[in-house]
Amino acid sequence: MGGAERSLLDFMASLRAAEPRLALEVIAGADGGFLDQARALGIEARALPYPRALARLGDAGAGGPAGGGQSRLLGTLGRASLSTPSVALYTARLRRALAAAAPDLIHTNGFKMHVLGAWAAPRGVPLLWHVHDYISSRPLMARLMRVHADRCAAVVANSLSVADDVRAACGAQLRVFPIYNAVDLRRFSPEGSALNLDRLAGLAPPNRPVVRIGLVATMARWKGHEVFLRAFKMLSGDPPVRGYVIGGALYQTEGSQCDLEELRCVAKGLGLAGRVGFTGFVDDAAAAMRALDVVVHASTQPEPFGLVIAEAMACGRAVVVSRAGGAAEIVTPGEDALLHEPGCVRALAERVGELVRDPALRAALGAKAAQAARRRFARERLADELMPIYRLLLAEAA
């Protein structure tokens, strides 16, 4: 699952605890762990699988950040594919599923479902878009959402930065309510088990203590994996350090991701073989973070929110954060995190180097980060912030 899916689970868990009489039902474009966890919360959940053409449709090739500015040809093909019979058939199936569910309100999560929801929502049922990413950086979806903004009753955005982008992309008349994501503080906490990252990455155990530095991210190209590797190369090695790239491929969208073999080749070319390990996907992100001394956020594009940052803070880790977008909103520089300029290898190496050389600074930042996470990211607050929006939209529809 990506951050948008994990965020939605947190919202549903908060709603289920605060408003047990709510009838919550989830329809997803694919089966898997997300629906399993929704069912574990006592929520009716089922898959309405996307056809292959729709699952692979995205802005990775249209100049959006996920694709690193590839050819616009794929964007043109993507627009054409929206009119294919498979997409029309899927929209009809979704329309029937929504009619059978007879919802009072539809809350969509993800760009494709925002547009499909606008096409398939029953007349008179308010549609709430939950936007987790920058619309303006995705040419295809920006055009589609702007065209369908009049069918949307309101938007929830996961940061002030994303809220501003929604207004710029879709029009100032669209109501946007910023609600920061949350973290399950029972799972993400300083106390708990820690993974053996060396074993997962196939590295030999170090023969002396090392400072462990990790990038925890999906394989999206804009997450800064190569920046992290090049910054790690610049560290002096005194005290000794070991690096980890934690995460695996996630999305089906064409052109949106690098792969582990590609990154291993980059690391080998930098002379980092044996000093940097690649774990692939790990199921227990909290245990992975507790095994690290420093968690690095290296995104080269503005981060809409930065759920990994919030999770690492909740685990009491010292965090180095890319200074852009929503990520810069959720930390206090110098108090609970250190910041670096996005994409700047030297700046990232300098910030990480400070933490490597100063264990007292690592401990102080980690302690302050855990305190800040408890204040800012408690999951319980989500229902308190979301329910007034639901009630407003339902009252207007009535």
GULUM-60990 format. One record per residue (C-alpha): y negated, z, x negated; residue number from 0. Coordinates in nm, 3 decimals. Example, Ala and Ser with C-alpha at 12.3 -4.5 7.8 and 13.67 -1.06 7.14 Angstrom:
! GULUM-60990
((0.450, 0.780, -1.230), 0)
((0.106, 0.714, -1.367), 1)
***
This chain:
! GULUM-60990
((0.000, 0.000, 0.000), 0)
((-0.357, -0.063, -0.105), 1)
((-0.657, 0.160, -0.055), 2)
((-0.734, 0.020, 0.292), 3)
((-0.386, 0.103, 0.417), 4)
((-0.384, 0.451, 0.265), 5)
((-0.730, 0.513, 0.408), 6)
((-0.616, 0.413, 0.756), 7)
((-0.322, 0.654, 0.731), 8)
((-0.564, 0.933, 0.643), 9)
((-0.780, 0.849, 0.945), 10)
((-0.477, 0.847, 1.173), 11)
((-0.347, 1.177, 1.034), 12)
((-0.686, 1.337, 1.089), 13)
((-0.709, 1.199, 1.444), 14)
((-0.355, 1.312, 1.525), 15)
((-0.430, 1.667, 1.409), 16)
((-0.772, 1.697, 1.574), 17)
((-0.706, 1.502, 1.896), 18)
((-0.333, 1.533, 1.977), 19)
((-0.381, 1.380, 2.324), 20)
((-0.493, 1.047, 2.180), 21)
((-0.235, 0.770, 2.226), 22)
((-0.239, 0.590, 1.891), 23)
((-0.054, 0.262, 1.841), 24)
((-0.048, 0.046, 1.529), 25)
((0.026, -0.325, 1.499), 26)
((0.053, -0.452, 1.141), 27)
((0.092, -0.798, 0.990), 28)
((0.394, -0.691, 0.782), 29)
((0.664, -0.427, 0.788), 30)
((0.708, -0.172, 0.511), 31)
((0.593, 0.164, 0.384), 32)
((0.268, 0.168, 0.578), 33)
((0.444, 0.152, 0.914), 34)
((0.708, 0.402, 0.799), 35)
((0.435, 0.653, 0.714), 36)
((0.253, 0.586, 1.042), 37)
((0.574, 0.658, 1.232), 38)
((0.618, 0.978, 1.030), 39)
((0.282, 1.089, 1.173), 40)
((0.424, 1.044, 1.525), 41)
((0.238, 0.718, 1.587), 42)
((0.392, 0.422, 1.766), 43)
((0.395, 0.149, 1.504), 44)
((0.541, -0.199, 1.485), 45)
((0.515, -0.514, 1.281), 46)
((0.392, -0.848, 1.410), 47)
((0.460, -1.039, 1.085), 48)
((0.204, -1.290, 0.965), 49)
((0.330, -1.646, 0.920), 50)
((0.347, -1.739, 0.552), 51)
((0.032, -1.953, 0.562), 52)
((-0.170, -1.669, 0.709), 53)
((-0.026, -1.405, 0.476), 54)
((-0.129, -1.611, 0.172), 55)
((-0.473, -1.698, 0.303), 56)
((-0.762, -1.530, 0.127), 57)
((-1.075, -1.571, -0.080), 58)
((-0.909, -1.538, -0.420), 59)
((-0.964, -1.907, -0.478), 60)
((-1.300, -1.927, -0.308), 61)
((-1.511, -1.746, -0.564), 62)
((-1.451, -1.390, -0.442), 63)
((-1.390, -1.110, -0.689), 64)
((-1.017, -1.100, -0.624), 65)
((-0.970, -1.439, -0.778), 66)
((-1.213, -1.420, -1.066), 67)
((-1.421, -1.717, -0.951), 68)
((-1.152, -1.985, -0.928), 69)
((-1.199, -2.330, -0.776), 70)
((-1.355, -2.360, -0.432), 71)
((-1.084, -2.607, -0.338), 72)
((-0.855, -2.325, -0.222), 73)
((-1.135, -2.192, -0.005), 74)
((-1.159, -2.530, 0.166), 75)
((-0.783, -2.537, 0.213), 76)
((-0.798, -2.183, 0.350), 77)
((-1.054, -2.281, 0.612), 78)
((-0.838, -2.574, 0.714), 79)
((-0.530, -2.354, 0.741), 80)
((-0.698, -2.139, 1.005), 81)
((-0.653, -2.422, 1.251), 82)
((-0.282, -2.473, 1.180), 83)
((-0.034, -2.428, 1.465), 84)
((0.119, -2.120, 1.299), 85)
((-0.213, -1.934, 1.308), 86)
((-0.276, -2.037, 1.668), 87)
((0.073, -1.921, 1.760), 88)
((0.019, -1.588, 1.584), 89)
((-0.310, -1.535, 1.765), 90)
((-0.135, -1.595, 2.097), 91)
((0.137, -1.344, 2.005), 92)
((-0.123, -1.086, 1.906), 93)
((-0.313, -1.146, 2.231), 94)
((0.004, -1.080, 2.429), 95)
((0.082, -0.767, 2.226), 96)
((-0.266, -0.628, 2.286), 97)
((-0.251, -0.708, 2.655), 98)
((0.079, -0.521, 2.681), 99)
((-0.060, -0.222, 2.493), 100)
((-0.367, -0.214, 2.722), 101)
((-0.586, -0.027, 2.471), 102)
((-0.916, 0.136, 2.559), 103)
((-1.045, 0.051, 2.210), 104)
((-0.926, -0.169, 1.921), 105)
((-0.984, -0.052, 1.564), 106)
((-0.910, -0.331, 1.313), 107)
((-0.838, -0.277, 0.944), 108)
((-0.865, -0.571, 0.703), 109)
((-1.052, -0.901, 0.707), 110)
((-0.777, -1.107, 0.865), 111)
((-0.730, -0.860, 1.148), 112)
((-1.106, -0.839, 1.205), 113)
((-1.113, -1.211, 1.283), 114)
((-0.779, -1.217, 1.466), 115)
((-0.889, -0.914, 1.668), 116)
((-1.206, -1.096, 1.772), 117)
((-0.992, -1.385, 1.895), 118)
((-0.721, -1.175, 2.064), 119)
((-0.896, -0.865, 2.205), 120)
((-0.879, -0.835, 2.585), 121)
((-1.211, -0.891, 2.758), 122)
((-1.417, -0.574, 2.792), 123)
((-1.226, -0.375, 2.528), 124)
((-1.459, -0.266, 2.244), 125)
((-1.364, -0.389, 1.898), 126)
((-1.443, -0.168, 1.597), 127)
((-1.418, -0.329, 1.253), 128)
((-1.329, -0.094, 0.967), 129)
((-1.463, -0.266, 0.655), 130)
((-1.334, -0.153, 0.316), 131)
((-1.470, -0.432, 0.097), 132)
((-1.774, -0.649, 0.037), 133)
((-1.795, -0.932, 0.287), 134)
((-2.056, -1.127, 0.094), 135)
((-1.825, -1.171, -0.206), 136)
((-1.566, -1.350, 0.009), 137)
((-1.709, -1.687, 0.119), 138)
((-1.441, -1.771, 0.373), 139)
((-1.431, -1.433, 0.545), 140)
((-1.809, -1.393, 0.529), 141)
((-1.852, -1.710, 0.732), 142)
((-1.584, -1.616, 0.984), 143)
((-1.708, -1.261, 1.035), 144)
((-2.068, -1.372, 1.071), 145)
((-1.963, -1.617, 1.342), 146)
((-1.766, -1.349, 1.527), 147)
((-2.003, -1.055, 1.477), 148)
((-2.117, -1.074, 1.840), 149)
((-1.762, -0.984, 1.949), 150)
((-1.768, -0.666, 1.741), 151)
((-1.906, -0.350, 1.904), 152)
((-1.963, -0.164, 1.576), 153)
((-1.848, -0.133, 1.216), 154)
((-1.722, 0.159, 1.011), 155)
((-1.790, 0.106, 0.638), 156)
((-1.636, 0.312, 0.360), 157)
((-1.960, 0.353, 0.164), 158)
((-2.334, 0.307, 0.192), 159)
((-2.302, 0.011, -0.043), 160)
((-2.051, -0.164, 0.185), 161)
((-2.262, -0.078, 0.491), 162)
((-2.562, -0.255, 0.336), 163)
((-2.345, -0.555, 0.253), 164)
((-2.212, -0.579, 0.610), 165)
((-2.566, -0.589, 0.747), 166)
((-2.670, -0.851, 0.492), 167)
((-2.367, -1.069, 0.564), 168)
((-2.337, -1.033, 0.942), 169)
((-2.688, -0.954, 1.057), 170)
((-2.902, -0.643, 1.092), 171)
((-2.826, -0.621, 1.464), 172)
((-2.468, -0.508, 1.393), 173)
((-2.428, -0.131, 1.413), 174)
((-2.270, 0.008, 1.096), 175)
((-2.153, 0.368, 1.050), 176)
((-2.071, 0.473, 0.691), 177)
((-1.774, 0.712, 0.662), 178)
((-1.639, 0.791, 0.317), 179)
((-1.264, 0.776, 0.268), 180)
((-1.067, 1.096, 0.230), 181)
((-0.779, 1.230, 0.025), 182)
((-0.478, 1.438, 0.123), 183)
((-0.572, 1.745, -0.079), 184)
((-0.228, 1.897, -0.035), 185)
((-0.076, 1.606, -0.223), 186)
((-0.360, 1.529, -0.465), 187)
((-0.430, 1.858, -0.636), 188)
((-0.428, 1.997, -0.991), 189)
((-0.104, 2.183, -0.918), 190)
((0.226, 1.999, -0.897), 191)
((0.476, 1.793, -1.088), 192)
((0.382, 1.533, -1.349), 193)
((0.569, 1.210, -1.422), 194)
((0.714, 1.124, -1.760), 195)
((0.499, 0.818, -1.815), 196)
((0.657, 0.736, -2.151), 197)
((0.999, 0.707, -1.991), 198)
((0.863, 0.495, -1.705), 199)
((0.685, 0.265, -1.950), 200)
((0.976, 0.242, -2.194), 201)
((0.784, 0.409, -2.478), 202)
((0.936, 0.639, -2.736), 203)
((0.818, 1.000, -2.705), 204)
((0.527, 1.067, -2.941), 205)
((0.609, 1.272, -3.250), 206)
((0.290, 1.479, -3.212), 207)
((0.054, 1.570, -2.926), 208)
((-0.150, 1.279, -2.789), 209)
((-0.439, 1.242, -2.546), 210)
((-0.310, 1.036, -2.255), 211)
((-0.548, 0.783, -2.102), 212)
((-0.457, 0.579, -1.796), 213)
((-0.583, 0.301, -1.574), 214)
((-0.441, 0.348, -1.223), 215)
((-0.501, 0.033, -1.017), 216)
((-0.353, -0.262, -0.836), 217)
((-0.315, -0.585, -1.031), 218)
((-0.628, -0.741, -0.881), 219)
((-0.806, -0.930, -1.158), 220)
((-1.136, -0.753, -1.105), 221)
((-0.983, -0.409, -1.164), 222)
((-1.059, -0.446, -1.535), 223)
((-0.717, -0.424, -1.700), 224)
((-0.822, -0.635, -1.998), 225)
((-1.147, -0.438, -2.035), 226)
((-0.938, -0.121, -2.046), 227)
((-0.706, -0.262, -2.312), 228)
((-0.991, -0.386, -2.529), 229)
((-1.173, -0.053, -2.498), 230)
((-0.854, 0.133, -2.590), 231)
((-0.828, -0.085, -2.901), 232)
((-1.169, 0.048, -3.013), 233)
((-1.065, 0.415, -3.005), 234)
((-1.039, 0.566, -3.349), 235)
((-0.696, 0.722, -3.304), 236)
((-0.815, 1.060, -3.425), 237)
((-0.701, 1.257, -3.235), 238)
((-0.407, 1.029, -3.148), 239)
((-0.417, 0.860, -2.810), 240)
((-0.172, 0.680, -2.586), 241)
((-0.265, 0.449, -2.300), 242)
((-0.097, 0.362, -1.973), 243)
((-0.147, 0.088, -1.718), 244)
((-0.015, 0.230, -1.390), 245)
((0.031, 0.003, -1.090), 246)
((0.196, -0.315, -0.975), 247)
((0.142, -0.632, -0.774), 248)
((0.036, -0.568, -0.416), 249)
((-0.114, -0.865, -0.232), 250)
((0.033, -1.196, -0.122), 251)
((-0.301, -1.377, -0.147), 252)
((-0.275, -1.662, -0.396), 253)
((-0.464, -1.627, -0.725), 254)
((-0.568, -1.269, -0.662), 255)
((-0.366, -1.085, -0.926), 256)
((-0.267, -1.075, -1.289), 257)
((0.090, -0.978, -1.370), 258)
((0.242, -0.726, -1.607), 259)
((0.380, -0.986, -1.847), 260)
((0.035, -1.136, -1.881), 261)
((-0.109, -0.793, -1.963), 262)
((0.171, -0.713, -2.205), 263)
((0.084, -1.030, -2.394), 264)
((-0.282, -0.924, -2.410), 265)
((-0.181, -0.580, -2.539), 266)
((0.050, -0.732, -2.800), 267)
((-0.225, -0.966, -2.914), 268)
((-0.455, -0.666, -2.960), 269)
((-0.196, -0.486, -3.170), 270)
((-0.135, -0.220, -2.904), 271)
((0.243, -0.251, -2.879), 272)
((0.387, 0.100, -2.875), 273)
((0.046, 0.255, -2.808), 274)
((-0.002, 0.130, -2.451), 275)
((0.270, 0.138, -2.186), 276)
((0.307, -0.036, -1.850), 277)
((0.478, 0.168, -1.579), 278)
((0.465, -0.083, -1.294), 279)
((0.430, 0.054, -0.943), 280)
((0.480, 0.430, -0.908), 281)
((0.542, 0.591, -0.571), 282)
((0.383, 0.926, -0.659), 283)
((0.031, 0.848, -0.777), 284)
((-0.065, 1.218, -0.782), 285)
((0.217, 1.303, -1.024), 286)
((0.115, 1.007, -1.242), 287)
((-0.245, 1.127, -1.255), 288)
((-0.143, 1.483, -1.342), 289)
((0.037, 1.340, -1.647), 290)
((-0.294, 1.199, -1.777), 291)
((-0.579, 1.367, -1.960), 292)
((-0.830, 1.095, -1.870), 293)
((-0.824, 0.857, -1.573), 294)
((-1.020, 0.535, -1.625), 295)
((-1.181, 0.327, -1.352), 296)
((-1.269, -0.006, -1.515), 297)
((-1.355, -0.241, -1.227), 298)
((-1.571, -0.531, -1.339), 299)
((-1.711, -0.591, -0.989), 300)
((-1.877, -0.329, -0.766), 301)
((-1.612, -0.104, -0.616), 302)
((-1.645, -0.064, -0.237), 303)
((-1.538, 0.300, -0.255), 304)
((-1.285, 0.380, -0.526), 305)
((-1.003, 0.579, -0.370), 306)
((-0.833, 0.623, -0.708), 307)
((-1.148, 0.796, -0.830), 308)
((-1.140, 1.045, -0.543), 309)
((-0.767, 1.104, -0.593), 310)
((-0.806, 1.162, -0.967), 311)
((-1.092, 1.403, -0.905), 312)
((-0.879, 1.593, -0.654), 313)
((-0.609, 1.620, -0.923), 314)
((-0.864, 1.781, -1.155), 315)
((-0.867, 1.496, -1.405), 316)
((-1.158, 1.389, -1.623), 317)
((-1.264, 1.050, -1.485), 318)
((-1.460, 0.764, -1.637), 319)
((-1.613, 0.547, -1.362), 320)
((-1.762, 0.199, -1.352), 321)
((-2.127, 0.238, -1.250), 322)
((-2.151, 0.003, -0.950), 323)
((-2.115, -0.005, -0.573), 324)
((-1.958, 0.276, -0.375), 325)
((-1.788, 0.419, -0.684), 326)
((-2.126, 0.527, -0.820), 327)
((-2.207, 0.702, -0.488), 328)
((-1.911, 0.939, -0.485), 329)
((-1.957, 1.106, -0.826), 330)
((-2.230, 1.307, -0.994), 331)
((-2.278, 1.158, -1.344), 332)
((-2.230, 1.406, -1.625), 333)
((-2.117, 1.679, -1.387), 334)
((-1.787, 1.563, -1.236), 335)
((-1.743, 1.223, -1.405), 336)
((-1.875, 1.001, -1.684), 337)
((-2.007, 0.653, -1.601), 338)
((-2.003, 0.324, -1.792), 339)
((-2.149, -0.020, -1.727), 340)
((-1.904, -0.252, -1.548), 341)
((-1.723, -0.490, -1.780), 342)
((-1.876, -0.346, -2.098), 343)
((-1.589, -0.279, -2.339), 344)
((-1.799, -0.085, -2.590), 345)
((-1.956, 0.141, -2.326), 346)
((-1.614, 0.223, -2.181), 347)
((-1.474, 0.296, -2.526), 348)
((-1.766, 0.528, -2.602), 349)
((-1.724, 0.729, -2.280), 350)
((-1.348, 0.760, -2.325), 351)
((-1.398, 0.848, -2.691), 352)
((-1.626, 1.137, -2.594), 353)
((-1.350, 1.283, -2.378), 354)
((-1.079, 1.224, -2.636), 355)
((-1.273, 1.418, -2.899), 356)
((-1.387, 1.702, -2.670), 357)
((-1.110, 1.884, -2.479), 358)
((-1.362, 2.137, -2.346), 359)
((-1.560, 1.854, -2.185), 360)
((-1.241, 1.714, -2.032), 361)
((-1.159, 2.055, -1.883), 362)
((-1.510, 2.111, -1.749), 363)
((-1.533, 1.768, -1.587), 364)
((-1.188, 1.806, -1.436), 365)
((-1.267, 2.148, -1.286), 366)
((-1.596, 2.024, -1.138), 367)
((-1.424, 1.711, -1.008), 368)
((-1.163, 1.915, -0.821), 369)
((-1.435, 2.127, -0.661), 370)
((-1.634, 1.817, -0.561), 371)
((-1.323, 1.654, -0.412), 372)
((-1.260, 1.954, -0.189), 373)
((-1.618, 1.931, -0.061), 374)
((-1.647, 1.554, -0.019), 375)
((-1.301, 1.415, 0.049), 376)
((-1.118, 1.659, 0.277), 377)
((-0.914, 1.459, 0.526), 378)
((-0.993, 1.694, 0.815), 379)
((-1.352, 1.568, 0.840), 380)
((-1.252, 1.211, 0.927), 381)
((-1.181, 1.279, 1.295), 382)
((-1.509, 1.472, 1.324), 383)
((-1.698, 1.164, 1.202), 384)
((-1.494, 0.895, 1.378), 385)
((-1.447, 1.044, 1.728), 386)
((-1.821, 1.034, 1.817), 387)
((-1.816, 0.660, 1.740), 388)
((-1.509, 0.608, 1.960), 389)
((-1.672, 0.804, 2.243), 390)
((-1.996, 0.605, 2.212), 391)
((-1.817, 0.270, 2.231), 392)
((-1.597, 0.382, 2.520), 393)
((-1.898, 0.511, 2.715), 394)
((-2.081, 0.181, 2.662), 395)
((-1.774, -0.016, 2.774), 396)
((-1.745, 0.198, 3.086), 397)
***
